[in-house]
Amino acid sequence: MSTRRFTRVLAGSAAALALAFGAMGHAMARDLIIGLKSEPSSMDPQYHSLTPNTQIAETIFDPLVRTDSQLKPEAALAESWTVDGNVWTFKLRPNVKFSDGTPLTAEDVVFTYERAPKVPNSPSPFTLYLKDVAKTEVVDAHTVRITTKAAAPALLPNLSQLPILSKKAASGPAPEGKTTTELNAGDGLIGTGPYKFVSWKRGAEIVLVRNDNYWGKKPLWDKVVYRPMSNAASRVAALLAGDVDLIEDPPTDDLPKLKADKKLHIEETPSVRVMYVAMDQFAEPSPGITGTNNKNPLKDKRVRQALSLAINREALVDRVMGGIALPAGNLLPYPMFGASKEHSKAPKADLEKAKALLKEAGYPDGFGITLGAPSGRYVNDAKVAQAIASMWTRIGVKTNVDASAPPVFFKKRDSYEYSAYLAGWSVTSGEMSNALGSLLVTPDPKAGLGTTNRGRYSNATVDTLFKQGISTMDDTKRAELLAKSADTAMEDYAALPVHFELSVWAMKNDLRYLGRADQMTLAQNATIKP
């Protein structure tokens, strides 16, 4: 078998991970209730590439290849694979069944990959993960052949984002088969994962039960209940009251108290989620900007640089994030794959230089702007947006914050209603190509590029270096090309990285959850304390 060596994203704990999974070997009569900070926008595993959606999908379904807690690819439905030039051959595990008892075959894999580009109105399309794929074919019932357009070094981590649907269950008269609406109701929501779907009451709970047909070790929990609780204080109160077993992202202000509580266990894990400010560099005029005679000042690099220099990232981390973050100067922290040392440190705030740049650009008195942000999607997201607004206002860019519930925010963002917005991106592949390919490469929906580039930034040099990088199999050369592409974008202030989140989970003391770099909360990874 010929496989590529993938760089580990963060220092992991393989022994602890093996111990945790070993504890799952024996089922027990106990339910698990998880307090989520954000509710999924859909049960359709190909509708919206968003962590709240993905973590539910990965509990109901399996991909060909998945990633471990440190984002290293490992076998899932494919027990082995080989690569010969542009041709990848995947051997499926024998005797795998969907939760309805239907056998898994190569037909299900081909159906899944062909469905992804057909899903309409996707806020963050899954075509991003198939951009390298030219053709997927059935060789036999348990063999799939994938031909890529060119060398595809990131194919394995990309495929980890595409859980396999049942062709039998998810087929239908629409171009995509079962529609997103039908899947949201549970119609066709049949997977090979450790748990199977029971119900979804929006705003209240998602209920899953053990899949007795699961091909792996028998799932630990009889039933899993995910409760969306966007208010962080409410999540903590529910945990303290015993109403939930585990919660995501307790408030940073509460962490000292929670860590001192012997009835609780706190897990902290570095993540690959970057919080960034995107800026509209396309529309003229741009929505939310005032005092510029309908000009869009964000098209001027000097203005974008001024906005960056106005942000005191270290103060944000210390005062707003309570130290549960790292200041960011790039889309991925150094020394991760494709991140250069040159932009490993966050830029220092310099208000006087920022004001001088605004004056040089023709805005001595500044202008008005609205900064969009979600409220409850990321750690302290609305507070971070308010802090940035205050910092921008100090240099004369009078900033109003439009913070809204995540579904409202994403709808506005995807409709290009913001001139600037704060959002996050989790670099799930562990290398720079993921962030660049979605956030900053020139939008090309058919090619699966720039799928979340809502600022519509476009730079030919960034694009060229990126495309050279993703088609280079040599790790060293690919890392250099991706780093140059990212450096070019950072020097152009294409977007403004703010900080990298540190992920925190709080749980009852008899539970353990080994945090993941991609911030996902997977019920199948929660175990009983050894």
C-alpha positions as CSV (number, residue, x, y, z in Angstrom):
1,M,0.0,0.0,0.0
2,S,1.4,3.4,-1.0
3,T,0.3,6.2,1.3
4,R,1.5,9.7,2.0
5,R,2.9,10.8,5.3
6,F,0.8,13.5,6.8
7,T,2.3,15.9,9.4
8,R,0.7,15.9,12.8
9,V,-1.1,19.2,13.5
10,L,-0.5,19.4,17.2
11,A,1.3,17.4,19.9
12,G,-1.1,14.5,20.5
13,S,-1.7,11.9,23.2
14,A,-1.9,8.6,21.2
15,A,-1.7,6.5,24.3
16,A,-4.5,8.3,26.0
17,L,-6.6,8.2,22.9
18,A,-6.2,4.5,22.6
19,L,-7.2,4.1,26.3
20,A,-10.3,6.2,25.7
21,F,-11.4,4.1,22.7
22,G,-10.6,0.9,24.5
23,A,-13.1,1.9,27.2
24,M,-15.8,1.9,24.6
25,G,-15.5,-1.8,24.2
26,H,-18.3,-2.6,26.6
27,A,-21.7,-1.1,26.3
28,M,-23.5,0.1,29.4
29,A,-27.0,1.2,30.2
30,R,-26.5,4.9,30.4
31,D,-27.5,7.9,28.3
32,L,-25.3,10.9,27.5
33,I,-26.6,14.4,27.4
34,I,-24.5,17.1,25.8
35,G,-25.0,20.9,25.9
36,L,-24.1,22.4,22.6
37,K,-23.2,26.0,22.1
38,S,-24.7,26.1,18.6
39,E,-27.5,24.1,17.0
40,P,-26.8,22.6,13.6
41,S,-28.4,24.3,10.7
42,S,-29.3,21.0,9.1
43,M,-29.2,17.2,9.4
44,D,-28.2,17.0,5.7
45,P,-24.5,16.0,5.9
46,Q,-23.8,17.8,2.7
47,Y,-25.7,21.1,3.2
48,H,-23.5,23.3,5.3
49,S,-19.8,22.7,6.1
50,L,-20.1,23.9,9.7
51,T,-18.7,22.3,12.8
52,P,-22.1,22.0,14.6
53,N,-23.4,20.1,11.5
54,T,-20.3,18.1,11.0
55,Q,-20.1,16.7,14.5
56,I,-23.6,15.3,14.3
57,A,-23.0,13.9,10.8
58,E,-19.9,12.1,12.0
59,T,-21.9,10.5,14.7
60,I,-24.5,9.1,12.4
61,F,-22.3,8.5,9.3
62,D,-18.8,7.4,8.5
63,P,-16.4,8.8,5.8
64,L,-14.0,6.6,3.8
65,V,-11.2,8.1,5.8
66,R,-11.5,10.0,9.1
67,T,-9.1,12.1,11.1
68,D,-8.1,11.5,14.7
69,S,-8.1,14.1,17.5
70,Q,-5.0,15.7,16.0
71,L,-6.3,15.6,12.5
72,K,-4.2,12.7,11.2
73,P,-6.0,10.7,8.6
74,E,-6.9,7.1,9.6
75,A,-8.9,4.3,8.1
76,A,-12.7,4.3,8.5
77,L,-15.0,2.7,5.9
78,A,-12.0,2.3,3.7
79,E,-9.7,-0.3,5.3
80,S,-6.9,0.5,2.9
81,W,-5.9,2.5,-0.1
82,T,-3.2,2.8,-2.7
83,V,-2.2,5.7,-5.0
84,D,-0.7,5.4,-8.5
85,G,-0.2,8.9,-9.9
86,N,-3.6,10.5,-10.1
87,V,-5.5,7.3,-9.4
88,W,-6.5,6.3,-5.9
89,T,-8.0,2.9,-5.1
90,F,-9.9,2.4,-1.9
91,K,-10.8,-1.0,-0.5
92,L,-14.0,-0.9,1.6
93,R,-14.3,-2.9,4.9
94,P,-16.2,-6.1,4.3
95,N,-19.5,-6.8,6.0
96,V,-20.3,-3.1,6.9
97,K,-24.0,-2.4,7.2
98,F,-26.1,0.8,7.4
99,S,-28.3,1.2,10.4
100,D,-31.2,-0.2,8.4
101,G,-29.3,-3.4,7.7
102,T,-28.4,-2.6,4.1
103,P,-24.8,-3.6,3.1
104,L,-22.4,-0.8,2.3
105,T,-21.1,-1.0,-1.3
106,A,-19.0,1.1,-3.6
107,E,-22.3,2.4,-5.1
108,D,-23.0,4.3,-1.9
109,V,-19.6,6.1,-2.1
110,V,-20.1,7.1,-5.7
111,F,-23.7,8.3,-5.0
112,T,-22.5,10.4,-2.0
113,Y,-19.7,12.2,-4.0
114,E,-22.0,12.8,-7.0
115,R,-24.7,14.2,-4.7
116,A,-22.5,16.9,-3.0
117,P,-22.5,19.4,-5.9
118,K,-26.2,19.0,-6.5
119,V,-27.3,20.2,-3.0
120,P,-28.9,23.6,-3.6
121,N,-28.4,26.8,-1.6
122,S,-25.5,25.5,0.5
123,P,-24.0,28.3,2.6
124,S,-20.6,26.5,2.6
125,P,-20.6,23.9,-0.2
126,F,-18.9,20.5,0.2
127,T,-17.5,20.9,-3.3
128,L,-14.5,22.4,-1.5
129,Y,-13.5,18.9,-0.5
130,L,-14.0,17.4,-3.9
131,K,-12.2,20.1,-5.9
132,D,-9.4,17.7,-6.8
133,V,-11.7,14.9,-7.9
134,A,-12.2,14.3,-11.6
135,K,-14.1,11.0,-11.5
136,T,-15.3,8.4,-8.9
137,E,-15.9,4.9,-10.2
138,V,-17.2,1.5,-8.9
139,V,-14.5,-1.2,-9.5
140,D,-16.5,-3.9,-7.7
141,A,-18.8,-4.0,-4.7
142,H,-16.0,-3.2,-2.3
143,T,-13.6,-1.2,-4.4
144,V,-13.8,2.5,-5.3
145,R,-11.5,4.2,-7.8
146,I,-11.0,8.0,-7.6
147,T,-9.2,9.8,-10.4
148,T,-8.0,13.3,-9.5
149,K,-7.4,16.2,-11.8
150,A,-3.8,16.4,-10.8
151,A,-1.7,15.3,-7.9
152,A,-3.9,15.6,-4.8
153,P,-1.8,15.5,-1.6
154,A,-4.7,16.7,0.5
155,L,-7.3,14.1,-0.8
156,L,-7.4,12.0,2.4
157,P,-8.2,14.8,4.9
158,N,-10.6,16.3,2.4
159,L,-12.5,13.0,2.1
160,S,-12.7,12.9,5.9
161,Q,-15.3,15.7,5.5
162,L,-17.6,13.7,3.4
163,P,-19.6,11.0,5.3
164,I,-21.1,8.3,3.2
165,L,-24.9,8.2,2.6
166,S,-27.0,5.2,1.7
167,K,-27.9,5.3,-2.0
168,K,-31.0,3.2,-1.2
169,A,-32.2,5.5,1.6
170,A,-31.1,8.9,0.2
171,S,-32.2,8.5,-3.4
172,G,-35.2,10.5,-4.6
173,P,-36.7,12.4,-7.5
174,A,-34.9,15.6,-6.9
175,P,-31.5,16.0,-8.6
176,E,-29.7,15.5,-5.2
177,G,-32.0,12.6,-4.2
178,K,-33.5,13.1,-0.8
179,T,-33.7,16.9,-0.3
180,T,-32.3,18.8,2.7
181,T,-35.8,19.2,4.0
182,E,-36.5,15.5,3.8
183,L,-33.2,14.7,5.6
184,N,-33.9,17.2,8.3
185,A,-37.0,15.2,9.0
186,G,-35.0,12.0,9.2
187,D,-36.2,10.7,5.8
188,G,-33.2,9.0,4.3
189,L,-30.9,9.8,7.2
190,I,-29.4,6.4,7.3
191,G,-25.7,5.9,8.0
192,T,-23.0,3.4,9.1
193,G,-22.0,5.4,12.2
194,P,-22.1,4.4,15.9
195,Y,-25.5,6.1,16.5
196,K,-28.7,6.5,14.5
197,F,-31.1,9.3,14.2
198,V,-34.3,9.4,16.2
199,S,-35.6,12.9,16.2
200,W,-34.7,16.6,15.9
201,K,-36.9,19.2,17.7
202,R,-35.4,22.5,16.6
203,G,-34.3,24.6,19.5
204,A,-34.8,21.8,21.9
205,E,-32.9,18.5,21.3
206,I,-31.4,16.0,18.8
207,V,-31.9,12.4,19.9
208,L,-29.8,9.5,18.7
209,V,-29.7,5.9,19.8
210,R,-27.0,3.2,19.6
211,N,-26.6,1.6,16.1
212,D,-26.5,-2.1,16.8
213,N,-25.3,-2.7,13.2
214,Y,-22.2,-0.6,13.8
215,W,-19.0,-2.2,12.3
216,G,-16.7,-1.0,15.0
217,K,-16.5,-1.4,18.8
218,K,-20.0,-1.4,20.3
219,P,-21.0,2.2,21.2
220,L,-20.9,3.0,24.9
221,W,-24.1,5.0,25.3
222,D,-27.7,3.7,24.9
223,K,-28.9,7.1,23.9
224,V,-27.3,10.4,23.1
225,V,-29.2,13.7,23.5
226,Y,-27.7,16.9,22.1
227,R,-29.3,20.0,23.6
228,P,-28.6,23.4,21.9
229,M,-27.9,25.9,24.6
230,S,-26.5,29.1,23.0
231,N,-26.4,30.9,26.4
232,A,-23.1,30.0,28.0
233,A,-24.4,30.7,31.5
234,S,-27.3,28.4,30.9
235,R,-25.0,25.6,29.8
236,V,-23.0,25.9,33.1
237,A,-26.2,26.0,35.2
238,A,-27.5,22.9,33.5
239,L,-24.2,21.1,34.1
240,L,-24.1,22.1,37.8
241,A,-27.7,21.0,38.2
242,G,-26.9,17.6,36.6
243,D,-29.3,18.2,33.7
244,V,-26.5,17.6,31.2
245,D,-23.3,15.5,31.4
246,L,-21.0,17.5,29.2
247,I,-21.0,21.1,27.8
248,E,-19.0,22.9,25.1
249,D,-17.2,26.2,25.8
250,P,-18.1,27.2,29.4
251,P,-17.7,31.0,29.9
252,T,-14.1,32.0,30.2
253,D,-14.9,34.1,33.4
254,D,-16.3,30.9,35.1
255,L,-13.3,28.7,34.4
256,P,-11.4,29.2,37.7
257,K,-14.5,28.4,39.6
258,L,-15.3,25.3,37.5
259,K,-11.7,24.0,37.7
260,A,-12.0,24.2,41.5
261,D,-15.2,22.1,41.6
262,K,-14.3,18.5,42.4
263,K,-17.5,17.3,40.9
264,L,-16.4,18.5,37.4
265,H,-13.6,17.9,35.0
266,I,-12.3,20.5,32.5
267,E,-10.6,19.7,29.2
268,E,-8.6,22.3,27.4
269,T,-7.2,21.7,23.9
270,P,-5.5,23.9,21.3
271,S,-7.6,24.2,18.2
272,V,-7.0,25.0,14.5
273,R,-9.9,27.5,14.4
274,V,-8.9,31.0,13.4
275,M,-11.2,33.9,14.2
276,Y,-10.8,36.5,11.4
277,V,-12.4,39.7,10.0
278,A,-13.4,39.5,6.3
279,M,-13.8,42.7,4.4
280,D,-15.9,43.4,1.2
281,Q,-13.4,44.1,-1.5
282,F,-15.8,43.9,-4.4
283,A,-19.0,46.0,-4.0
284,E,-19.2,49.7,-4.9
285,P,-20.8,51.0,-2.7
286,S,-20.5,48.5,0.0
287,P,-23.4,47.9,2.4
288,G,-22.9,49.4,5.9
289,I,-20.3,51.9,4.9
290,T,-21.1,55.6,5.3
291,G,-19.3,58.9,4.8
292,T,-17.3,58.0,1.7
293,N,-19.5,59.3,-1.2
294,N,-20.4,55.7,-2.1
295,K,-16.8,54.7,-2.4
296,N,-15.7,51.4,-0.9
297,P,-12.6,52.2,1.2
298,L,-12.0,48.5,1.9
299,K,-10.7,48.2,-1.7
300,D,-7.6,50.2,-0.6
301,K,-4.9,48.1,1.0
302,R,-3.9,51.1,3.2
303,V,-7.4,51.1,4.8
304,R,-7.3,47.4,5.4
305,Q,-3.8,47.7,7.0
306,A,-5.1,50.6,9.1
307,L,-7.9,48.4,10.4
308,S,-5.5,45.6,11.2
309,L,-3.1,48.0,13.1
310,A,-6.0,49.3,15.1
311,I,-6.7,45.8,16.6
312,N,-4.9,45.1,19.8
313,R,-4.9,41.3,19.5
314,E,-3.0,40.7,22.8
315,A,-5.5,42.8,24.7
316,L,-8.4,40.9,23.1
317,V,-6.9,37.6,24.2
318,D,-6.2,38.7,27.7
319,R,-9.3,40.8,28.5
320,V,-12.0,39.4,26.3
321,M,-11.0,35.8,25.9
322,G,-9.6,35.3,29.4
323,G,-6.4,33.8,28.0
324,I,-8.3,31.0,26.2
325,A,-6.9,32.0,22.8
326,L,-3.6,32.9,21.0
327,P,-3.1,36.1,19.0
328,A,-3.1,35.4,15.2
329,G,-1.0,36.7,12.4
330,N,-2.0,34.1,9.8
331,L,-4.8,31.7,9.0
332,L,-2.9,28.8,10.6
333,P,-0.4,28.9,13.5
334,Y,3.3,28.2,12.8
335,P,4.7,25.6,12.5
336,M,1.7,23.9,11.1
337,F,1.7,22.8,7.4
338,G,1.9,25.8,5.1
339,A,2.3,28.4,7.8
340,S,5.4,30.5,7.6
341,K,7.5,31.8,10.4
342,E,7.4,35.3,8.9
343,H,3.7,35.7,9.9
344,S,3.9,33.5,13.0
345,K,3.5,36.5,15.3
346,A,0.4,38.7,15.4
347,P,1.0,42.3,14.3
348,K,1.3,44.9,17.1
349,A,-1.3,47.6,17.4
350,D,-0.2,51.0,16.2
351,L,-2.9,53.6,16.3
352,E,-0.8,56.5,15.0
353,K,0.3,54.6,12.0
354,A,-3.3,53.5,11.4
355,K,-4.5,57.1,11.4
356,A,-1.7,58.1,9.1
357,L,-2.6,55.4,6.6
358,L,-6.3,56.4,6.6
359,K,-5.3,60.0,5.9
360,E,-3.0,58.9,3.1
361,A,-5.8,56.9,1.6
362,G,-8.0,60.0,1.6
363,Y,-10.0,59.4,4.8
364,P,-8.6,61.8,7.3
365,D,-11.9,61.9,9.2
366,G,-12.5,58.2,8.8
367,F,-15.9,56.8,7.9
368,G,-18.7,54.7,9.3
369,I,-18.9,50.9,9.0
370,T,-21.0,48.1,10.3
371,L,-19.3,45.0,11.6
372,G,-21.4,41.8,11.4
373,A,-20.9,39.0,13.9
374,P,-22.7,35.9,15.2
375,S,-23.8,35.8,18.8
376,G,-23.2,32.4,20.4
377,R,-21.5,30.6,17.5
378,Y,-17.9,31.1,18.7
379,V,-16.3,31.8,22.1
380,N,-17.2,35.3,23.1
381,D,-17.9,36.2,19.5
382,A,-20.2,39.2,20.1
383,K,-17.8,40.5,22.8
384,V,-14.8,40.2,20.5
385,A,-16.7,42.1,17.8
386,Q,-17.6,44.9,20.2
387,A,-14.0,45.2,21.3
388,I,-12.8,45.4,17.7
389,A,-15.5,48.0,17.0
390,S,-14.2,50.1,19.9
391,M,-10.6,49.8,18.6
392,W,-11.6,50.8,15.1
393,T,-13.6,53.8,16.4
394,R,-10.5,55.1,18.1
395,I,-8.8,55.6,14.7
396,G,-11.9,57.4,13.3
397,V,-13.7,54.4,11.7
398,K,-16.9,54.7,13.6
399,T,-18.1,51.1,14.0
400,N,-21.5,49.7,14.7
401,V,-21.8,46.0,15.5
402,D,-24.6,43.9,14.1
403,A,-24.5,40.8,16.3
404,S,-27.2,38.2,15.6
405,A,-28.1,34.6,16.2
406,P,-25.9,32.3,14.1
407,P,-28.5,31.3,11.5
408,V,-29.4,35.0,10.9
409,F,-25.7,35.9,10.7
410,F,-24.8,33.3,8.2
411,K,-27.8,34.1,6.1
412,K,-26.8,37.8,6.0
413,R,-23.2,36.9,5.4
414,D,-24.0,34.6,2.5
415,S,-26.2,37.4,1.0
416,Y,-23.3,39.8,1.1
417,E,-25.1,42.1,3.5
418,Y,-22.0,43.0,5.5
419,S,-19.1,45.3,4.5
420,A,-17.1,43.5,7.2
421,Y,-17.8,40.6,9.5
422,L,-16.2,38.5,12.2
423,A,-16.3,34.8,11.7
424,G,-14.2,31.6,12.4
425,W,-12.8,28.9,10.2
426,S,-11.5,25.5,11.5
427,V,-8.7,24.2,9.3
428,T,-9.9,20.7,9.4
429,S,-7.2,19.3,7.0
430,G,-4.4,20.6,9.2
431,E,-2.7,22.4,6.3
432,M,-3.0,25.9,4.8
433,S,-4.7,24.7,1.6
434,N,-8.0,24.3,3.5
435,A,-8.2,27.9,4.7
436,L,-6.8,29.5,1.6
437,G,-9.0,27.4,-0.7
438,S,-12.2,28.4,1.1
439,L,-11.6,31.9,2.4
440,L,-9.2,33.8,0.1
441,V,-8.8,32.1,-3.3
442,T,-10.9,33.8,-6.0
443,P,-14.4,32.4,-5.9
444,D,-15.0,29.7,-8.5
445,P,-18.0,27.6,-7.4
446,K,-17.7,25.1,-10.2
447,A,-14.1,24.3,-9.1
448,G,-15.0,24.3,-5.4
449,L,-12.7,27.2,-4.7
450,G,-13.4,30.3,-2.7
451,T,-16.6,28.8,-1.4
452,T,-16.6,31.0,1.8
453,N,-14.8,34.0,0.4
454,R,-17.7,36.4,1.1
455,G,-15.3,39.4,0.9
456,R,-14.8,38.3,-2.8
457,Y,-11.1,39.0,-2.4
458,S,-9.1,38.2,-5.6
459,N,-5.3,38.1,-6.1
460,A,-3.8,36.3,-9.1
461,T,-0.5,35.7,-7.3
462,V,-2.3,34.1,-4.3
463,D,-4.3,31.9,-6.7
464,T,-1.3,30.8,-8.7
465,L,0.8,29.8,-5.7
466,F,-2.2,28.0,-4.2
467,K,-2.9,26.0,-7.3
468,Q,0.7,25.1,-7.7
469,G,0.8,24.0,-4.0
470,I,-2.3,21.8,-4.0
471,S,-0.9,19.8,-7.1
472,T,2.5,19.2,-5.6
473,M,3.0,15.9,-3.9
474,D,6.4,16.7,-2.4
475,D,5.6,17.9,1.2
476,T,8.5,20.4,1.5
477,K,7.7,22.1,-1.9
478,R,4.0,22.1,-1.2
479,A,4.4,23.7,2.2
480,E,6.6,26.4,0.7
481,L,4.2,27.2,-2.1
482,L,1.2,27.3,0.3
483,A,3.2,29.5,2.7
484,K,4.1,31.9,-0.1
485,S,0.4,32.1,-1.1
486,A,-0.7,32.8,2.5
487,D,2.1,35.3,3.0
488,T,1.1,37.2,-0.1
489,A,-2.5,37.3,1.1
490,M,-1.5,38.5,4.6
491,E,0.8,41.2,3.2
492,D,-2.2,42.4,1.1
493,Y,-4.4,42.3,4.2
494,A,-6.8,40.1,2.4
495,A,-8.5,39.2,5.7
496,L,-7.5,40.1,9.3
497,P,-6.7,37.1,11.5
498,V,-7.5,38.0,15.1
499,H,-6.9,34.9,17.3
500,F,-6.8,31.1,17.4
501,E,-9.4,29.6,19.8
502,L,-8.4,27.2,22.6
503,S,-11.3,24.8,23.0
504,V,-12.7,24.0,26.4
505,W,-15.2,21.3,27.5
506,A,-16.6,20.9,31.0
507,M,-18.1,17.6,32.2
508,K,-19.1,15.5,35.2
509,N,-16.1,14.2,36.9
510,D,-16.8,10.6,36.1
511,L,-16.6,11.4,32.3
512,R,-13.7,12.1,30.1
513,Y,-13.6,13.7,26.7
514,L,-10.3,14.1,24.9
515,G,-10.6,17.4,23.0
516,R,-10.1,17.6,19.3
517,A,-8.1,20.2,17.4
518,D,-11.1,20.7,15.1
519,Q,-13.3,21.5,18.1
520,M,-15.8,18.8,17.4
521,T,-17.8,17.2,20.2
522,L,-18.3,13.6,19.2
523,A,-20.5,11.5,21.5
524,Q,-18.6,8.3,20.5
525,N,-15.4,9.8,21.9
526,A,-16.9,10.5,25.4
527,T,-15.9,7.8,27.9
528,I,-16.2,6.9,31.5
529,K,-13.2,7.9,33.7
530,P,-10.8,5.0,33.9
